[in-house]
Structures are given as C-alpha cells and as structure tokens.
C-alpha cells in the first residue's frame, strides 16, 4: 500500500515528491510506487530494512521476487539511483521477499 503523495523538497525548479510506503502484505506481490511519468527527471528507491530485499521494475512490468529476472535487487540498507540519464518514464513497481517491507522513494 503506497502512501499519499507529499512534496518533501525543492531543488532549483525540481520538486522532490515522496513516494515512500509499504510493500504489499504478501511477499512476492508487486506494489505500484510511481505512475508512468514522461516528465520524470530522476528517482531513487531505498531499502531501510535490516533484513529482506526489494526488487524494482523500472520498465512498467510487474515486480516479483519469486521470478526476479529483469528486476533490480536492493538488499538491506541499499539504494537504487539511476544515473547518467538512464531514467525510465515508465511506471516503477517493487516487490519484497518478506511480508510488508517498508521502502523510501523519491521522484523529481
């Protein structure tokens, strides 16, 4: 279940929007984090948990930790931050290998 959208900061003309929340209550179930956004300049997803991994799909596909091919795995304490202009305008989805992991995410 994602949290309501909240603006958390502004840098220059870019507004950072909080997309943090909690993964679905069932492990291996995809959770929508960010809707498709052709104007997205960047984003990151952070795993603040001490145990459990997050699996990110940045191409609009359903995320799954059971079949992680094409997913980006974020271990405990890790962060995924696309660099060098490789920002996807597609929906960003995540799944976890443990029930109800929290995640921190920002979009700008």
N, C-alpha and C positions, 0 to 999 in steps of 0.2 A: 504494500500500500504506500503510495507516494504522499508526500506532504504538500500542502498548498504552496503555490509559487510565492516566493518572497525575494525582493530585491535586497541584496546584502552589501553591495558596494558599487562605486562607480569609479572607473579609471579612464581619464580622458573622456571620450564620447562613448565608451563601452560600459554598459551596466552589467554587473555580475548578478546572476539570478540563482538563488538557492534551489537546487533540485534534490536535496538530501531526503532520505526516507528509510524505510524498512523493506527488505525483500519479502516476497510472498510468504505466507505462513507454512508453505510446503517446500521442502528442499527441491531443487532442480526445476522450479517453476519460474518462468520468465516474468519480470516486472518491468513495466514501462517507466523509464527515468526521464527521458526528454523526447518530446514530439519532434517529428521532422521539422527542420528549420533551415531554409535556404540562406538565411542571413546570419547563421551561426559563425562567429569568428574563432571560437575555441571552447573547450570544456575540459573538465577533469572529473575522475571518479576515484575516491579514496576509500580504502578498507580500514576503518579504525578498530576493527575487532582483534582480540588477542588470539582467536582461533577461527578457522573457517576461511574459505576462499570465495571471491566473487568472480563471475565470468561475464565479460562485457561483449555485447554485439553492437558494433557501431555502424552496421550496414542495414539496419532496419529489420534484420532477421530476429526470430525468437531466440532468446538466450537459453542455454542449458548447460548445467554442469555434468549431466549424465552423458551427453554427446558434445564435448567441448571443441570439436573441430571448427576452426574459424573463430573461436572465442578468444578473448584476451583475458588471461588469468591474473587476478590480483590477489596475492597472498596477504596474510595478516600484516597490517601496518603499511602496505604498499599503495602506490598511487599510479593510475594510468593518466598520462597527459600527452595527447598527440602533439607532435612538434613538426616544424619545417613545413607548415602549410598543409598538412595532411588531415584537415578537419572535415569530418563527414557531415553533410547536411541531412542525412537520414535519421530516423528515429534511433535512439540509444536505449537498449534494453539490457538488463542484467539478471542473473540468476545466482543462487548461492548453493554451496554443497551442504549447508547446515540451515536448519529452520530459522527464519526471521532474523537474518543478519542485518544490521544497520549499515548504511553507506552514506558518505558525504559526497555531494556532487555540486558543481557549479557550471554554469553556461554563460557565455558572453557573445 
